[in-house]
Amino acid sequence: MDNNENKNQETELEEVKTEEAVETAEKAVDNADEVEEAQIEKEPVLSFEYDVKNEEEERAFLAFQRKFVYAHNWKITAAFGVVAVLFIVSIVRNPSGYLNWVLAFICLAIIVLTWYNTRRIRKYLMQALKPLEDDKYVFTLYDDSFKIETLPTEEEKQEEDFTPVPPRIVGFEDISLNVLENDEMFIIILKKETIYVLAKRVMNEQQQETLRKTFSELLDSDYEMIDNK
């Protein structure tokens, strides 16, 4: 009897867990549907179709590196530069000191590799993005968020395994967000990891002003005007 009771209890527990898992999954689906429906119901502030040229991607990524990567590179350069100078001074005093030569070379090599890797990453990223140069997107701005959609081509729609790319919806208060603006573009940086480029050539003056006002008011110091370099 005890064994039967234990089996019955285990079965009941498994059924309860299964029901809870199903309820959790259903709630997740419902919440996702609610978010999507709420986004659909919102009245957009502006919306436009755009594309990004490879040269624009490169200039945007260079601006990102200057803003968030170069500072780290300069710290490494300064630290290992000072250490290298100390070893060089030791070499001048005692040229036969083999270890000083090795350590000075290592310090200088670290500095060179730091800057070389920064350039190499940018080069390989641009090569990877080159095939996407002809892709089309839609940027939609709302009062508290924005949405970026990828537009499929007619050829892609006709493919049997075609799956549309889900839109990226970003709330201004839900994520680490920075925006850089120069004469050519708005550079949207999410969590210092993902970069979206909105070239001004695809916008009219009113759209540019709306974006500028929205970003500057909502992001405060995380919005910045930069020079074209």
N, C-alpha and C positions, 0 to 999 in steps of 0.2 A: 504493500500500500504506500509506503513512504517513497519508494522509487517512482511509482505512478504519479504521486502528488508532486514530486520534484520535477518530473518531466512536464506535467501540466503547467507548473509554475514557470518553467523555462520557456515553454511554448507561448504562454501568455506574455512573458516579458519580451520575447522576440517580436510578437505581434504589436505590442505597444511601441517598441523601438522603431519598427517598420512604419507604423502610422505616424510617429513623430517625424521621421525622416521625410515621409511624403508631404506632411504638412509644412515642414521647413522649406522643401523644394518649391511647393506651391506658393508659399509666401514670397520667396525670392523672385519667382516669375511674376507674381502680381506686382511686387515693388518695382521691378524693371519696367513692366508695362505702364505703371503709374508715372514713372519718371519720363518715359517716352511720350506718354499722352500729355503730361504737363508741358513738356518741351514743345509739342506740336501746338498746344493751345496758346502759347506765348506769341505775342506780336513782335516780330523782329524789328530791331532798330534799323538795320541795313543788311543787305545780302548781295554778294556778287560772285561771279565765276572768275577763277584765276588759274594761272599756271606759273611755274618757276623755272627759269633758265639755270643751267648748270653754273654759269658765271655768277649769277645772283646767289646761288647756294654757297658758293665758295666765299664770296665777300661777306655773306651773313655769318658763316662759320668762323671766318677770320675775326669778325667783330666779337663773336662769342668768346673765342680764345683770348682775345685782348682783354676782355672784361673779366673772365673767370679763370683763365689758365695762366696767362702771362705773369700774374702776381705771384703764383706759386713757383713758376720757373725762375723768376728773379730772386726769390728767397733761396732757392737751391743754388743759383749762380753765386749769390753773395756769400753764402755759408761755405761752399766748397772753394770759392775763389780765395777767401781769407785763409783757409787751411792750406791751399796750394801755395800761396805767397809765403807762408811760414816754412813750408818744406823747401821752397826755392831759396829762401834766406839761409836755411841750413845747408843747402847744396853749395851756395857761394862760400860759406865758411869752411865747409868740408866736402869738396867735390868727390872724394872717394867714397862717400857714404851711399852705398847702393840702395839701401832701403828708402832714403829720402827721394831718390829719383823715381822709384816705383810708386810711392805714395803720391807724389806730385802729379805723376802721369795719370793715376787713377782719378784724382780730383778733377783734373782738366777733362778727362774722358767723360766723367759723369755730367759735367756742364754741357759738353758738346752733344751728348746723347739726349739730354733733357730737351734741348731745343730742336734737335733733329727729329725726335719722336713726335713732337708737336706738329712739325711740318709734315711728317710722313703720315700721320693720322688724317690730317686734312686732305692730303693727296689721295689716299686710298678711299676716303669717304666720298670724294667727288667722283671718283671712278665708279663707285658702287651706285651713286645717284644718277649717273649719266643716262641710263636706260629709262629713267622716270621723267625725263625732261619734257616729254610730250603729254604727260598726264594732266588731266583737268580736275579742278577742285571747286568746291563752293564754300565760301566763308560766310557764316551768318552770325550777326552780333545781336545779343539780347541785353536787357538791362543788367542782368546779373551773371551772364555767362556768354560763351560763344560756341559755335559748332563748326567743325570742318568735315566736309564730306568728299569722298573720292568719287568722281564720275566715271563709270565704266564705259568703254568704247562699245560700238555696235558689235565688233568682232568678239569681244569678251562676253557680251550678253548671249551670244549664240553658242558659246561653248557648253558642252554637256555638264561639265563639272563647275560651271560658273557659280561663285558665291560672292555676293556683294560685300564690300568692305564696310563694316559698321562705322557709323560716324563717330568722331571724337568730340565729346561734349565736355567743356571745361567751365566750372564755376569759378568766379573770381575770388571767392573766399574759401574754396575747397582745396586749393593746391598752391604750391610754391610757384609763383609766376613772375617773370620779368619781361619787360618789353623795351627794346632798343629801337630808336628811330633815327634815320639819317635822310638825306635828300632823295634816296632811291627806294627805300623800303621800311616796313615795320618788321622787326625780328622778334617773334614770340618765343620765349624760352620757358619750358615747363620743367620744374625740378632740376634745372641746370643739366638736363639730359636730352630732352627732345626739343627740336627747333622747327618752327614754322616760319616761312618767309612770305610776306605779303608785299609784292612789288607795287609801287605807286603807279606804275605805268598802266595798271589795269583798273585804277580807281579814278573817279573825278574828284575835283577839289572838295566838294561837300562831303564825300565819303571819307576822304583823308582827314578832314577837320573833325568829323564825328568820331573816328577812331582815336585821334589824338586827344580829344576832350575826354572820351570815355576812359582810356588807359591812364591818362594823367590824373584824373579825379579818383578813380577806383584803386589805382596801384601806388599813388603817391611817389615815394622815393624809388620804387621798383620800376618806374617808367623813367627813361633817360634819353635825351637827345645826344647823339654822338656825331662826330665828324666823319666825312667820307675819306677813308684812307686806303 
